[in-house]
């Protein structure tokens, strides 16, 4: 859940709490906690490259370098895929739609509405690859499975409230937690309800049918972006696999400091350790494959010499929001800096994906929340505001959809999707 937001601790500040009480609680908590950290068993630095999920060695890869297991898995997808999903055109060319969903907290309602409106136009394709970061990771399984789950996507992003996502409690409890200001136990339960046995089996079936679902997190120990092969994880069909699938989704939405990191047990050289993962937006606001393989090269090796990628990116935020005075406080300045840095990162991600599409001879499309729209606070999960944003996304899709076809500043006009 991208940090456009106010964190839960700042939401607390809106409640009528007497200053003296807050100070006394904070002092007591600091005295109790001191400099004590939560014990853990991290992977030794020299063994980080060989750390694997026990029993699922092919579940994930570090971004930024080719990964043999991920490459082989994608090569296998070419053998598994259906001509009905990706039919050749009259000239024999095959176009592979790829979808990337960004972070944005409750503002994911825009993306949910856009996807459902896209379905209504009857132009929404079957995606070869779907990726998600942060709130994009929460909607990615629904988007991956298509219109069958449009109703679930609508409910998730129009009825979820802040208590469904986190509990902040008192400043004392926040300090006693030691690794976050709020608890995401409600979000964990929410994910478990929505990502049920039936959905996981559908994801597994889509993976076996030659399609791929990836979610990104950041491993704080290695300080690297991690790409998880969610469809493959779903195919394990075990309680451990189902639990890993849900925990990856939780980790990708774990805003550092605000929400607790998610710990994963890993194995390196026969010994068990833990890794600490947080919100994927720390490494990328949006991604397609993060350099772990090049789909176009694999298409060619599989004999698809006229295969092309159609990249579609949905940004659940605004690159140019309305000006708003910054509160002159440490809180106000810090949050505005983080917000601005996040938007700058999104621009960089758009240029990266555009450059890759250009290199591979593919098409590039992206959409963002219109500048004139008043965007609600993405951490408050207000159903009324989310419903309005959902309707905005839905209407934007029905209007074409009209896509931007180059990164911001390149002044290439919008075009409707073919």
TORMI-651582 format. One record per residue (C-alpha): x, y, z. Coordinates in steps of 0.2 Angstrom, whole numbers, padded with zeros to 4 digits, always signed. Layout:
<rs>
XYZ;...
</rs>
This chain:
<rs>
+0000+0000+0000;+0010+0014-0007;+0014+0029+0005;+0003+0042-0002;-0005+0040+0015;-0006+0046+0032;+0000+0032+0044;-0012+0025+0057;-0003+0034+0071;-0007+0050+0063;-0025+0045+0061;-0024+0043+0080;-0019+0061+0082;-0036+0066+0075;-0044+0059+0091;-0046+0070+0106;-0032+0064+0117;-0025+0075+0130;-0006+0079+0127;-0001+0075+0145;-0008+0058+0144;+0001+0054+0127;+0018+0061+0134;+0016+0050+0150;+0012+0034+0140;+0026+0037+0128;+0039+0040+0142;+0033+0024+0151;+0034+0014+0135;+0051+0020+0131;+0057+0015+0148;+0049-0002+0147;+0056-0005+0129;+0072+0004+0131;+0084-0001+0117;+0078-0019+0116;+0075-0027+0099;+0064-0042+0094;+0075-0057+0093;+0077-0065+0076;+0088-0077+0067;+0093-0068+0050;+0101-0076+0036;+0120-0074+0036;+0125-0061+0023;+0136-0073+0013;+0122-0086+0012;+0108-0074+0006;+0110-0079-0012;+0106-0097-0008;+0092-0095+0004;+0076-0104-0002;+0058-0107+0005;+0058-0124+0012;+0050-0136+0000;+0047-0123-0013;+0064-0118-0020;+0057-0110-0036;+0044-0099-0027;+0054-0083-0029;+0069-0074-0037;+0079-0058-0033;+0076-0044-0045;+0090-0037-0056;+0098-0052-0063;+0092-0067-0074;+0085-0082-0064;+0086-0099-0072;+0071-0106-0062;+0060-0092-0067;+0066-0093-0085;+0062-0111-0086;+0045-0109-0078;+0041-0096-0091;+0047-0107-0105;+0035-0120-0099;+0021-0108-0100;+0023-0107-0119;+0020-0126-0119;+0005-0124-0108;-0004-0110-0115;-0020-0111-0125;-0022-0104-0143;-0039-0098-0137;-0032-0087-0124;-0018-0080-0136;-0024-0083-0154;-0013-0077-0169;-0020-0063-0180;-0023-0064-0198;-0004-0062-0201;+0001-0075-0189;+0007-0063-0176;+0003-0066-0157;+0000-0052-0145;+0003-0056-0127;-0006-0043-0115;+0004-0040-0099;-0004-0031-0084;+0005-0022-0070;-0004-0014-0055;+0003-0001-0044;+0002+0003-0025;-0010+0016-0018;-0018+0009-0002;-0037+0012-0003;-0035+0021-0019;-0034+0004-0027;-0052+0007-0029;-0048+0016-0045;-0039+0001-0052;-0053-0010-0047;-0066+0001-0055;-0056+0002-0071;-0053-0017-0072;-0072-0020-0070;-0077-0006-0082;-0064-0013-0095;-0073-0030-0093;-0090-0020-0098;-0082-0014-0114;-0079-0032-0119;-0061-0026-0124;-0052-0033-0108;-0040-0047-0114;-0034-0062-0105;-0017-0058-0098;-0002-0068-0100;+0007-0060-0085;-0001-0050-0071;+0010-0042-0058;+0006-0032-0042;+0014-0022-0029;+0006-0016-0012;-0012-0013-0015;-0009-0019-0033;-0004-0036-0025;-0020-0037-0016;-0030-0035-0032;-0018-0045-0043;-0026-0062-0040;-0043-0055-0044;-0037-0047-0060;-0027-0062-0065;-0043-0073-0064;-0054-0061-0075;-0072-0056-0075;-0077-0071-0064;-0070-0061-0049;-0076-0044-0054;-0089-0044-0040;-0076-0049-0027;-0065-0035-0033;-0079-0023-0032;-0084-0028-0014;-0066-0028-0008;-0063-0010-0014;-0079-0002-0009;-0084-0010+0007;-0067-0012+0016;-0065+0000+0031;-0049+0005+0041;-0053-0007+0055;-0054-0021+0042;-0036-0017+0038;-0027-0012+0054;-0028-0008+0073;-0018+0006+0080;-0023+0006+0098;-0014+0018+0110;+0003+0026+0108;+0009+0014+0122;+0004-0001+0112;+0012+0006+0097;+0029+0007+0106;+0027-0010+0114;+0025-0018+0097;+0043-0011+0093;+0043-0014+0075;+0027-0005+0069;+0014+0008+0074;-0001-0003+0070;-0006-0021+0069;-0012-0029+0052;-0020-0044+0060;-0037-0038+0053;-0029-0037+0035;-0022-0054+0038;-0039-0061+0042;-0047-0051+0027;-0034-0059+0015;-0038-0076+0022;-0057-0074+0019;-0055-0068+0001;-0040-0079-0004;-0049-0095+0000;-0047-0113-0007;-0058-0110-0022;-0048-0095-0028;-0031-0103-0025;-0037-0118-0035;-0042-0106-0049;-0025-0097-0049;-0016-0114-0050;-0027-0119-0065;-0023-0103-0074;-0004-0106-0070;-0006-0123-0077;-0014-0115-0092;+0001-0105-0097;-0002-0089-0088;+0009-0081-0074;+0005-0071-0058;+0019-0061-0049;+0019-0051-0034;+0034-0040-0027;+0040-0038-0009;+0057-0031-0002;+0068-0041+0008;+0076-0029+0021;+0091-0040+0025;+0097-0041+0007;+0089-0024+0003;+0083-0031-0013;+0066-0032-0023;+0059-0050-0023;+0048-0057-0036;+0036-0071-0031;+0029-0084-0043;+0012-0084-0035;+0004-0095-0048;+0017-0108-0045;+0015-0107-0026;-0004-0110-0028;+0000-0126-0038;+0008-0134-0023;-0010-0136-0016;-0003-0139+0002;-0007-0129+0018;+0011-0122+0018;+0009-0116+0000;-0008-0108+0003;-0001-0100+0019;+0014-0093+0009;+0003-0086-0005;-0007-0076+0008;+0008-0070+0018;+0017-0064+0002;+0001-0053-0001;+0002-0047+0017;+0020-0043+0015;+0018-0033-0001;+0006-0022+0008;+0017-0020+0024;+0021-0001+0024;+0037+0000+0034;+0036+0007+0052;+0017+0009+0050;+0013-0010+0048;+0024-0024+0054;+0036-0033+0042;+0031-0051+0038;+0044-0064+0042;+0047-0079+0031;+0056-0095+0036;+0070-0099+0024;+0083-0113+0022;+0102-0110+0018;+0115-0124+0017;+0104-0135+0028;+0100-0123+0041;+0084-0113+0045;+0084-0094+0046;+0071-0079+0044;+0069-0065+0032;+0061-0049+0035;+0050-0042+0021;+0040-0026+0018;+0029-0017+0006;+0036-0020-0012;+0034-0001-0017;+0050+0002-0007;+0059-0007-0022;+0046-0003-0036;+0030+0006-0038;+0025-0005-0053;+0035-0019-0062;+0033-0032-0076;+0047-0044-0073;+0061-0034-0065;+0075-0042-0075;+0073-0060-0070;+0069-0065-0088;+0065-0057-0104;+0048-0063-0111;+0052-0058-0129;+0068-0068-0129;+0058-0083-0122;+0044-0081-0135;+0057-0081-0149;+0066-0097-0142;+0049-0106-0142;+0047-0102-0160;+0035-0087-0158;+0045-0076-0170;+0031-0064-0172;+0026-0063-0154;+0024-0045-0146;+0020-0039-0129;+0006-0027-0125;+0010-0019-0108;-0004-0011-0098;+0000-0002-0082;-0013+0004-0069;-0007+0018-0058;-0018+0019-0042;-0013+0037-0038;-0009+0054-0046;+0007+0060-0053;+0001+0078-0052;-0011+0081-0038;-0018+0097-0033;-0007+0109-0023;-0010+0108-0004;-0001+0117+0010;+0012+0107+0019;+0010+0106+0038;+0025+0114+0046;+0029+0100+0058;+0041+0085+0057;+0026+0074+0053;+0019+0085+0039;+0036+0088+0031;+0041+0069+0032;+0025+0063+0025;+0025+0076+0010;+0044+0071+0007;+0039+0052+0006;+0024+0056-0005;+0034+0066-0017;+0048+0053-0018;+0035+0040-0021;+0028+0049-0036;+0046+0052-0043;+0049+0034-0041;+0033+0030-0051;+0039+0041-0065;+0056+0032-0066;+0046+0015-0066;+0036+0021-0081;+0051+0026-0091;+0059+0009-0087;+0044-0001-0093;+0042+0011-0108;+0060+0008-0113;+0059-0011-0111;+0043-0011-0122;+0052+0000-0135;+0067-0012-0135;+0056-0027-0138;+0045-0020-0151;+0029-0020-0140;+0015-0008-0136;+0015+0003-0120;-0001+0009-0111;-0004+0016-0094;-0018+0025-0085;-0018+0036-0069;-0031+0045-0059;-0036+0061-0067;-0029+0077-0060;-0046+0085-0057;-0052+0071-0046;-0051+0074-0027;-0042+0058-0020;-0046+0053-0003;-0034+0048+0010;-0028+0031+0005;-0025+0024+0023;-0042+0028+0030;-0052+0016+0019;-0068+0026+0019;-0081+0016+0009;-0089+0032+0002;-0073+0039-0005;-0068+0022-0011;-0084+0020-0020;-0082+0037-0028;-0065+0032-0034;-0071+0015-0040;-0084+0024-0051;-0071+0036-0058;-0060+0021-0063;-0076+0012-0070;-0081+0027-0081;-0063+0030-0087;-0063+0012-0094;-0080+0014-0102;-0074+0029-0111;-0062+0019-0121;-0052+0015-0112;-0041+0030-0116;-0023+0025-0113;-0007+0036-0111;+0006+0028-0123;+0022+0036-0117;+0030+0042-0100;+0025+0059-0093;+0033+0073-0102;+0035+0065-0119;+0019+0072-0125;+0012+0058-0135;-0007+0058-0136;-0019+0046-0128;-0026+0032-0138;-0040+0019-0136;-0035+0001-0133;-0036-0010-0148;
</rs>
